[in-house]
Amino acid sequence: MFRIPFERVNWITSSFLIGTALIALIGAPIYLFNFGLNWFQFGMFFFYLCATMMSITVGYHRLFSHLSFKAKKPVKLFTLIFGACAFENSCLNWSSDHRHHHKHVDHDDDPYDISKGFFWAHIGWLLFKLDPEPPMDNVADLRKDKLVMWQHKYTHWIGFVVGLVIPAALGYGYNSLVGADPMNGALGGFLIAGVTRIVIAQHLTFFINSLCHTVGRQPYSTKHSARDSAIMAILTFGEGYHNYHHEFQHDYRNGVKPWQWDPSKWTIWTLSKLGLVEGLRRVPDGKILLAEMGEARRRVEDRINEIKATPGYTQRSAEMLTQVSEKLAANYHELEKAVADRVQLSREALQTWQNETRELMRQLPRISKPTIA
């Protein structure tokens, strides 16, 4: 019989997460039913949600956790202030947990280890104290940053004032200007741009830890549980391409393909053109394609082994798959040598390799499955 380990409950965090969720699920609908949603309240909610999510994705995640680029003080300050408004702990704590996650993904020392279940990876690791608590011994670089340490010291006050008090004050002021009840405006700012926005931002972030380690494609590696999800990328400002991110964590891009939705990547690139960030780290296209080709080879080898392990398999199917595997292997080794020798590969050459890999992989469904003779 399931028993809640009350001795391990993180009461402060649990009370906040459950309390804000209940307020958002009950209080916000009641407010909307009685007073509706004007353009100012919606605009404030939209701004706060975008500012909060981008501060987590661009700031907490890609800038501070992975050092994917270097940023000037205005960018750091903005992401630290609105990152605090997500109430996902300080940037120092967040980055430490996230670095442990990448180092120990899918193992016990991973704070949000998906192998312990979807609920644990999503929110359970926050509701219950980790045993043992992961040491904060991997953020020595961030401890040298005065802005990071300032935010670490005052993160809850920053989140409370900027994320809850100011939306309420702005709602109060707007209603006063238009001749409406200012207290209704304050309540709306607190409930919609404040609490409801916090709950949405938090669970979108949590879904990267849970859903993106459960559902989606693995085009770059199956050595870990991380998966790519275009739907989650849309909802999380580009963070949904998680299989790529785990394979190439220091790249400032998650959606590496031109057509992939990654507004965080576009924001970082735009800021670089404005001189506000620099040193954008990118994985070479050849290395990315090499990972895709390697994963394609593994899938073909798995299919060959699957066919051969089936009684009465057709020799023809195995031979055709072997031919595909040999062609993929030849292309892989050719590209691998070019990457190792640091040969400057043209975009056309890479595209040719990629097109051929995709065409070979499209042949797999057409190759007949084993049949009993």
C-alpha positions as CSV (number, residue, x, y, z in Angstrom):
1,M,0.0,0.0,0.0
2,F,1.3,3.4,-0.9
3,R,2.3,5.6,2.0
4,I,3.4,9.2,1.8
5,P,6.8,9.6,3.4
6,F,5.9,12.6,5.5
7,E,9.3,12.7,7.1
8,R,10.7,13.6,3.7
9,V,8.1,16.1,2.6
10,N,9.6,19.5,1.8
11,W,6.8,21.4,3.5
12,I,7.6,25.0,2.4
13,T,8.1,24.1,-1.3
14,S,5.1,21.7,-1.3
15,S,2.8,24.3,0.3
16,F,3.8,26.9,-2.3
17,L,3.4,24.6,-5.3
18,I,0.1,23.2,-4.2
19,G,-1.2,26.5,-2.8
20,T,-0.5,28.5,-6.0
21,A,-1.9,25.7,-8.2
22,L,-5.2,25.7,-6.2
23,I,-5.4,29.5,-6.4
24,A,-4.8,29.4,-10.2
25,L,-7.3,26.6,-10.7
26,I,-10.0,28.0,-8.4
27,G,-9.4,31.7,-7.8
28,A,-8.6,32.7,-11.4
29,P,-11.7,31.2,-13.0
30,I,-13.9,32.8,-10.4
31,Y,-12.3,36.2,-11.0
32,L,-12.6,35.8,-14.8
33,F,-16.3,34.7,-14.5
34,N,-17.1,37.8,-12.4
35,F,-15.0,40.5,-13.9
36,G,-13.7,39.2,-17.3
37,L,-10.3,39.9,-18.7
38,N,-9.5,43.3,-20.2
39,W,-6.6,44.0,-22.6
40,F,-4.4,45.4,-19.9
41,Q,-4.6,42.3,-17.7
42,F,-4.0,40.1,-20.7
43,G,-1.1,42.2,-21.9
44,M,0.5,42.1,-18.4
45,F,0.0,38.3,-18.3
46,F,1.6,37.9,-21.7
47,F,4.6,40.1,-20.9
48,Y,5.2,38.4,-17.6
49,L,4.9,34.9,-19.0
50,C,7.3,35.6,-21.9
51,A,9.7,37.5,-19.6
52,T,9.7,34.7,-17.1
53,M,10.0,31.8,-19.5
54,M,12.8,33.6,-21.6
55,S,14.7,34.3,-18.4
56,I,14.6,30.6,-17.5
57,T,15.5,29.4,-21.0
58,V,17.9,32.1,-22.1
59,G,19.3,33.0,-18.6
60,Y,19.1,30.2,-16.1
61,H,19.5,27.5,-18.6
62,R,21.6,28.4,-21.6
63,L,23.6,31.3,-20.1
64,F,24.3,30.3,-16.5
65,S,23.9,26.5,-16.5
66,H,25.6,25.7,-19.8
67,L,27.7,28.8,-20.4
68,S,26.5,28.7,-24.1
69,F,27.4,32.4,-24.5
70,K,28.6,35.4,-22.6
71,A,26.2,38.3,-21.7
72,K,26.6,41.9,-20.6
73,K,25.1,43.1,-17.3
74,P,21.7,44.3,-18.6
75,V,20.9,40.8,-20.0
76,K,22.2,39.1,-16.8
77,L,20.2,41.5,-14.6
78,F,16.9,41.1,-16.6
79,T,17.1,37.3,-16.7
80,L,18.0,37.1,-13.0
81,I,15.2,39.4,-11.9
82,F,12.5,37.7,-14.1
83,G,14.0,34.3,-13.5
84,A,13.3,34.8,-9.8
85,C,9.7,35.6,-10.7
86,A,9.3,31.9,-11.8
87,F,9.8,30.9,-8.2
88,E,12.1,28.0,-9.3
89,N,14.7,28.8,-6.7
90,S,17.8,31.0,-7.3
91,C,19.9,30.8,-10.4
92,L,22.7,29.3,-8.4
93,N,20.6,26.5,-7.0
94,W,18.8,25.9,-10.4
95,S,22.1,25.7,-12.3
96,S,23.6,23.3,-9.8
97,D,20.7,20.9,-10.0
98,H,20.7,21.1,-13.8
99,R,24.4,20.4,-14.1
100,H,23.9,17.4,-11.8
101,H,21.1,16.3,-14.1
102,H,23.3,16.4,-17.2
103,K,26.2,14.7,-15.5
104,H,24.1,11.8,-14.0
105,V,21.1,11.7,-16.4
106,D,18.9,8.7,-15.8
107,H,20.8,7.6,-12.7
108,D,20.4,8.0,-8.9
109,D,22.4,11.2,-8.7
110,D,20.2,12.9,-11.3
111,P,17.9,15.1,-9.1
112,Y,14.9,14.6,-11.5
113,D,15.8,11.1,-12.7
114,I,13.0,9.9,-15.1
115,S,13.7,6.3,-14.2
116,K,12.1,7.0,-10.8
117,G,8.8,7.8,-12.6
118,F,7.1,10.6,-14.5
119,F,5.7,12.2,-11.3
120,W,9.1,12.2,-9.7
121,A,10.8,13.9,-12.6
122,H,8.0,16.4,-13.0
123,I,7.4,17.6,-9.5
124,G,8.1,14.8,-7.0
125,W,11.7,15.7,-6.6
126,L,10.6,19.2,-5.4
127,L,7.8,18.0,-3.1
128,F,10.1,15.6,-1.3
129,K,13.6,16.2,0.1
130,L,16.3,14.5,-2.0
131,D,18.2,11.8,-0.2
132,P,21.0,12.7,-0.1
133,E,20.8,16.3,-1.1
134,P,23.1,16.9,-4.2
135,P,26.1,19.0,-3.2
136,M,26.4,22.5,-4.7
137,D,30.0,21.8,-5.6
138,N,29.7,22.4,-9.4
139,V,28.9,26.1,-9.5
140,A,32.2,27.7,-8.4
141,D,32.2,29.8,-11.6
142,L,28.8,31.3,-10.8
143,R,29.8,32.0,-7.2
144,K,32.3,34.5,-8.6
145,D,29.5,36.5,-10.3
146,K,28.3,39.3,-8.1
147,L,24.9,39.5,-9.8
148,V,24.2,35.8,-9.4
149,M,25.1,35.9,-5.7
150,W,23.0,39.0,-5.2
151,Q,20.0,37.2,-6.8
152,H,20.8,34.1,-4.7
153,K,20.6,36.1,-1.5
154,Y,17.3,37.9,-2.4
155,T,15.7,35.6,-4.9
156,H,12.4,35.2,-3.0
157,W,12.0,38.9,-2.2
158,I,12.7,39.7,-5.9
159,G,10.1,37.2,-7.0
160,F,7.6,38.4,-4.5
161,V,7.9,42.1,-5.3
162,V,8.5,41.9,-9.0
163,G,6.3,38.9,-9.7
164,L,3.4,39.4,-7.4
165,V,3.3,42.9,-5.9
166,I,4.0,44.9,-9.1
167,P,1.3,43.1,-11.2
168,A,-1.2,43.8,-8.4
169,A,0.0,47.5,-8.2
170,L,-0.2,47.9,-12.0
171,G,-3.7,46.4,-12.1
172,Y,-4.7,48.8,-9.3
173,G,-3.3,51.8,-11.1
174,Y,-4.9,50.9,-14.5
175,N,-8.3,50.5,-13.1
176,S,-7.9,53.8,-11.2
177,L,-7.1,55.6,-14.4
178,V,-10.1,54.2,-16.3
179,G,-12.6,54.7,-13.5
180,A,-13.0,51.1,-12.6
181,D,-12.7,49.5,-9.2
182,P,-9.0,49.6,-8.4
183,M,-9.2,46.6,-5.9
184,N,-10.6,44.5,-8.7
185,G,-7.7,45.5,-10.9
186,A,-5.2,44.7,-8.1
187,L,-6.8,41.3,-7.5
188,G,-6.7,40.5,-11.3
189,G,-3.1,41.5,-11.5
190,F,-2.2,39.3,-8.6
191,L,-4.3,36.3,-9.8
192,I,-3.6,36.4,-13.6
193,A,-0.2,38.0,-14.2
194,G,1.0,36.8,-10.8
195,V,-0.1,33.4,-9.5
196,T,-1.6,31.9,-12.7
197,R,1.5,32.9,-14.7
198,I,3.8,31.4,-12.1
199,V,1.9,28.0,-12.2
200,I,1.9,27.9,-16.0
201,A,5.6,28.8,-16.3
202,Q,6.7,26.3,-13.6
203,H,4.8,23.4,-15.1
204,L,6.0,24.1,-18.6
205,T,9.6,24.0,-17.2
206,F,8.8,20.8,-15.3
207,F,7.5,19.1,-18.5
208,I,11.0,19.3,-20.0
209,N,12.2,17.1,-17.1
210,S,9.3,14.7,-17.4
211,L,7.6,14.7,-20.8
212,C,10.7,15.3,-22.8
213,H,12.3,12.3,-21.2
214,T,9.3,10.2,-22.0
215,V,7.7,11.0,-25.4
216,G,9.3,12.1,-28.6
217,R,12.1,11.2,-31.1
218,Q,15.7,10.4,-30.5
219,P,17.5,11.4,-33.7
220,Y,20.9,12.0,-32.1
221,S,21.3,9.5,-29.4
222,T,19.5,6.7,-27.5
223,K,22.2,6.5,-24.8
224,H,19.9,8.7,-22.6
225,S,16.2,9.1,-22.2
226,A,16.0,12.7,-23.5
227,R,13.7,13.2,-26.5
228,D,12.9,15.8,-29.1
229,S,9.3,17.2,-29.1
230,A,8.2,19.9,-31.5
231,I,5.0,20.4,-29.5
232,M,6.9,21.0,-26.3
233,A,9.3,23.3,-28.2
234,I,6.4,25.5,-29.1
235,L,5.2,25.6,-25.4
236,T,8.6,26.1,-23.8
237,F,10.2,28.7,-26.1
238,G,12.4,26.1,-27.9
239,E,13.4,23.9,-25.0
240,G,11.6,20.8,-26.4
241,Y,14.4,19.7,-28.7
242,H,15.8,17.9,-25.7
243,N,17.5,14.9,-27.4
244,Y,19.8,17.4,-29.3
245,H,20.4,19.4,-26.1
246,H,21.5,16.4,-24.1
247,E,23.9,15.4,-26.9
248,F,25.3,18.9,-27.4
249,Q,24.5,20.7,-24.2
250,H,26.8,23.7,-24.7
251,D,25.3,24.8,-28.0
252,Y,23.3,28.0,-27.6
253,R,20.7,26.5,-29.9
254,N,18.2,23.7,-29.0
255,G,16.3,23.8,-32.3
256,V,19.3,23.4,-34.5
257,K,17.5,23.0,-37.8
258,P,16.4,26.3,-39.5
259,W,12.7,25.3,-39.4
260,Q,12.6,24.3,-35.7
261,W,10.8,26.6,-33.3
262,D,13.3,28.1,-30.9
263,P,12.6,31.7,-30.0
264,S,15.3,31.5,-27.2
265,K,17.9,30.8,-29.9
266,W,16.6,33.7,-32.0
267,T,16.7,36.0,-29.0
268,I,20.3,35.2,-28.2
269,W,21.3,35.7,-31.8
270,T,19.5,39.1,-31.9
271,L,21.1,40.2,-28.7
272,S,24.5,39.3,-30.2
273,K,23.8,41.6,-33.1
274,L,23.0,44.3,-30.6
275,G,26.3,43.8,-28.8
276,L,24.6,42.6,-25.6
277,V,25.9,39.0,-25.8
278,E,28.9,37.4,-27.4
279,G,30.8,34.2,-27.7
280,L,27.9,32.1,-29.0
281,R,28.9,28.4,-28.9
282,R,27.8,26.3,-31.8
283,V,28.4,22.6,-32.6
284,P,29.9,22.2,-36.1
285,D,27.3,20.9,-38.6
286,G,29.5,18.0,-39.5
287,K,29.6,16.8,-35.9
288,I,25.8,17.1,-35.7
289,L,25.3,15.1,-38.9
290,L,27.8,12.5,-37.6
291,A,25.6,11.9,-34.5
292,E,22.5,11.5,-36.7
293,M,24.3,9.1,-39.0
294,G,25.5,7.1,-36.1
295,E,22.0,6.8,-34.6
296,A,20.7,5.7,-38.1
297,R,23.3,3.0,-38.2
298,R,22.3,1.7,-34.8
299,R,18.7,1.5,-35.8
300,V,19.5,-0.5,-38.9
301,E,21.7,-2.9,-36.9
302,D,18.9,-3.4,-34.4
303,R,16.5,-4.2,-37.3
304,I,18.9,-6.7,-38.7
305,N,19.3,-8.4,-35.3
306,E,15.6,-8.4,-34.9
307,I,15.0,-10.2,-38.2
308,K,17.8,-12.7,-37.6
309,A,16.4,-13.5,-34.1
310,T,13.0,-14.4,-35.6
311,P,12.5,-18.1,-36.6
312,G,12.1,-18.5,-40.3
313,Y,13.5,-15.0,-41.2
314,T,13.8,-14.2,-44.9
315,Q,17.5,-14.1,-46.0
316,R,16.6,-11.5,-48.6
317,S,15.4,-9.0,-46.0
318,A,18.5,-9.4,-43.9
319,E,20.7,-8.9,-47.0
320,M,18.9,-5.8,-48.0
321,L,19.3,-4.3,-44.6
322,T,22.9,-5.3,-44.5
323,Q,23.5,-3.3,-47.7
324,V,21.8,-0.3,-46.1
325,S,24.0,-0.7,-43.0
326,E,27.2,-1.0,-45.1
327,K,26.3,2.2,-47.0
328,L,25.6,4.1,-43.9
329,A,28.8,2.8,-42.3
330,A,30.8,3.9,-45.3
331,N,29.3,7.4,-45.3
332,Y,29.7,7.6,-41.5
333,H,33.5,6.7,-41.6
334,E,34.0,9.2,-44.5
335,L,32.4,12.0,-42.6
336,E,34.1,10.9,-39.3
337,K,37.5,11.2,-41.0
338,A,36.6,14.6,-42.5
339,V,35.5,15.9,-39.0
340,A,38.6,14.5,-37.3
341,D,40.9,16.0,-39.9
342,R,39.0,19.3,-39.5
343,V,38.2,19.4,-43.2
344,Q,36.1,22.5,-44.2
345,L,32.9,20.8,-45.4
346,S,30.6,22.7,-47.7
347,R,26.9,23.0,-47.0
348,E,26.2,21.2,-50.2
349,A,28.4,18.2,-49.2
350,L,26.7,18.0,-45.8
351,Q,23.3,18.2,-47.4
352,T,24.2,15.4,-49.8
353,W,25.2,13.1,-46.9
354,Q,22.1,14.0,-45.0
355,N,19.8,13.4,-47.9
356,E,21.4,10.0,-48.6
357,T,21.0,9.1,-44.9
358,R,17.3,10.0,-45.0
359,E,16.7,8.1,-48.2
360,L,18.4,5.0,-46.8
361,M,16.3,5.2,-43.6
362,R,13.1,5.6,-45.7
363,Q,13.9,2.2,-47.2
364,L,13.5,0.4,-43.9
365,P,9.7,0.2,-43.9
366,R,9.8,-1.0,-47.5
367,I,12.0,-3.9,-46.7
368,S,9.8,-6.8,-45.8
369,K,9.6,-8.1,-42.3
370,P,10.6,-11.7,-41.6
371,T,8.0,-14.3,-42.5
372,I,7.8,-17.9,-41.5
373,A,8.8,-20.1,-44.4
